[in-house]
Amino acid sequence: MFTSRVSTVRVVTRYAVAASSAVLAAAALAAVTGAGAGASTPPSCSNAVLRVTHAPQQGATGHGSVVVLFRNAGPAACTLFGYPGFDAISASGHVLAHARRTLNGFAGGATAVRTITLPSHGYASATAEWMNFNPQTSGPCAFSHTVNSTPPNTTRTTSLTIGASVCDLQIHPVVAGTTHNDAFARAQVKWMEGAKVSSAQHNAYWIPADHYLKADGSTYAPEIHWLEQLIHLPITGQTHAQNVAYRTDIHNLNLFFGTPGLYG
């Protein structure tokens, strides 16, 4: 199996001491206040703690969109502010288009740019969207083989298997949470964690992933079927048909979770 510490002189001296004491007290107060303010504002998220993935692509007549997910895998809260990078990349690795930074859009998105706090293991997300046809000519558009996405104010870029059109390609600012992809995001984490253990331990991760998807009702019916088929396959001694089913289910779920090549 595949495996976050003289009387005049006296009077002047008293005032000097009092003034000095006041300055010291003010400095101490400022230090305490500053420490409190710093403690209440988490630092910016760093390359080391962020994990970048994406939810399933969405499409409707004439346009498409995808939600990029940013998970804080660190032990402490951190913040994101602004727009992520989002570039359409060709099969040969060339940049086809840089997404234009916008608010709102036909797929929704942020109405303002805000600082988002991600608790440990919490999420922020950003919506990218595009037109499936050229709005000027009504002709076809080139689509990306992958996209490169970089979280705001960081330097590490992640390649994501997303087919995005170069026509009117837009990216919105980060918002809190997973933009209505909670069940998917939780299942995706379990799916990825399962690839780090032996085949005998896969079900300890696949079963929770299955339960998370079921929380969205019938939204993920095919994916639930593939997961449950994997869960019920024998760990060893598979028949040829079962081995084919295993490989097919793994392939389909890797496409769904955006994790090509995972599980071998």
N, C-alpha and C positions, 0 to 999 in steps of 0.2 A: 504494500500500500504506500501511498505517497504522503509520502509523508512530507531633577518650590521656605549697641546709652555722656596881767594884761587882758581885758575883757573883749575888746574889738576883735582881737585875733581869735579868741575863743568862739565868738559868734560866727565868724567866717568859717572856722573849722567845722562847727556843727553843721552849717549849711552845706559845706563841701562833703561832709560825711553823709548827710541826708541825701544829697544829690547823687553821690556815689552809690549809696544803697539803692536808690530808686533805679539807677541805671542797671545795677546788678540784678535787681528784682525783675526789671523789664526784660533783661537778657535771658534770665532763667525762664520767664513766662514764654518768651518767644521760642526758646529751645524746646520747652514742653509742648507748646502748640504746634511747632514744626514737626516734632516727632510724631505727635498724634495725627497730623495731616498726612505725613508720609506713610504711617502705618495703615491708614484707611484707604490709600490709593495703591492698588497693586501695580507692579511694574509692567512694562510692555512685554508681550509674549515674545519669546526668542525662538530662533530656529530649532533649538534643542528640544523644546516642549511641544511644538505644533505638529500635528499630523493632518495632512491635506488629502481628502477624498471627495467623492461626489455622489449625489443621489441619482436615481435613474433619470435619463433625459425625458423631457416632455415635449409633445408636439401637437399642433393643431393646424388647421388650414392656413398655410402661408407663413407660419412662424414656429420657432422652437425655443426651448429654454432648458437650463440645467441649474441645480443648486449646488454650489461648491461648499463643502463642509470643512470647518477648521476645528479640530479637537485639541484641547489642552491636555496632553498626556503627562504633564508635570505634577508635582505634589502640592503646588500652591497656586492661587489665583493669579491671573495675568490679564492684560487688556489688549484689545485691537482697536484701531481707529482708522477709518478711511476706506480706500478702495484697494482690493487686491489686483495684482496683475493678472491678465487673462489674454493669452495670445494664441491665435489659431496657427497650427503647425502642419506643414505638408508631410507626406510620406517620406520625402527625402530630407526632412529636418529643417526646411526653410520656413521663416515666418510669413504667413499669408496675410495676417491682419492683427492689429492691436485693438482690443476692445475699447470702445469709447466710453468714458465715465459719465453715467447719467443717474438721475433719480427716477423712481417709479418705473413705468414701462408697461407694456401689455401683459407681462407676466407678474406684475406687482413689484415688490421690492421696497427698499428704504425710501422714506419721504424726507429724510435729513441725515447728515453725517454725524454719528454719535460715537462716543467711546463705549465700547462693549466689554464688560468684564466676564471672563470665562473662569468659572470655578475649576478646581482640579477635576479633570475628566469631563468638563463641560464643553459646550459647543458655541461657535458663532457660525454664520453662513452668509453667503452672498449669491445673488441670482445673476446669471448671465443669460442673455437672450439675443435672438437674431431673426432675420427674415429668411425664409427659404427660397425667395425669388428676388431678383433685382427690382427694387421699387421704382427705379427710373425707366427701365426698359421692359420690365415684366419677364425678362429672360432668366436663365438658370444662374445659380451662384456656385462658386467653388466651396467645397466643404473640407474641413480639417481632417487629418488622419488622427491627430491628438491635439491637446491644448496644453500650454504651460501656464501654471498658476502659481503666483507668489503672494503669500499673505501680506497685508499692509505692514510697511516699516520693517520688513525682514529681507533676507537675501537668498534664502533657499527656495528654489523653484522645483515644483513637482509636475511631472508629466502625467496627464490624465487621458484615458482613452475615451475621448468625446468627439463626436462628429459635429462641429459647429460651423455654420455658414459664415462666410466673410461679409455678407451683405447686412449692413446696419448692425454689426456686432457690438453689443453693449455689455457693460458690467456695472452692477449697483454696489453701494457701500455695504460693509458688513453689518449684520443685525444679530440680535441675540437668538440663540437657539438654532434649530435645524430647519426652520421655515417649513413646518408641517411634515417633516420627515423623521420624526422621533423613532417610530418603530423600525424603519429602515436603518437609521444610524446605529441603533443598539444592536440590531441583528448583524450589521456589517462588522462591528467591532468583534463580536463573537466569532464570526466566520474567519476573520483575519487571525484572531488569537488561536483558533483551532489548528492553523497550519504550523504552529510552533511546537506542537506536541506529537507524540507517536500516534499511529493510526488507532491503537487500542483506546486512546483518550479522546478521539474526535467527537464522539457523541456527547461528551460533557460540555461541548461548545455548540455543536449543531442543534441540540435539543432546545437550549435557550434561544438560539437564533430563530428557530421555528416558532417558538412561543411569541417572540416579539413581533414577527410578521403577522401572526394570527391576530394580534391586538388591533390590526387595521382591517379586520373583517376579511372580505374577499378580494381586497385590493391586490394582493400578491398570490393569488391562487396557483399559478404555474410554479412559482418559486417555492411555495410551501410544499407542493407535490414533489418537486425535485429534492428538497431537503429531507422530506420524510422517506423518500425512497432510499436515499443515502443512509439515513439513520437505521433502516431495517435491513440493509445489506449485511451479509456476514463479513467479519473482519478478515477471515482467512478462508481458503477453500472455495473461492467464488467460481462459479461456472463461467463459461465464455460469455454468455448472455448477460450475466450479472456484472462482469468486468466491463463490458461495453456500456451498460447502463450507468455504472460508476463514472466512467470517463465522460459520458455525455452529460450527466448531472453536474459534475465538477466544472465542465466547460461552460454550461449554461449559467451556473451560479457565479462563476468568475466574471462573466459578462455582466450579469446583473449587479454584482457588488463592486464592479470596476477594479477587479484584482486579477488581471490576466496573468496566467502562468502559476498562480498559487496552487498549492497541493501537487505540483509536478505535472 
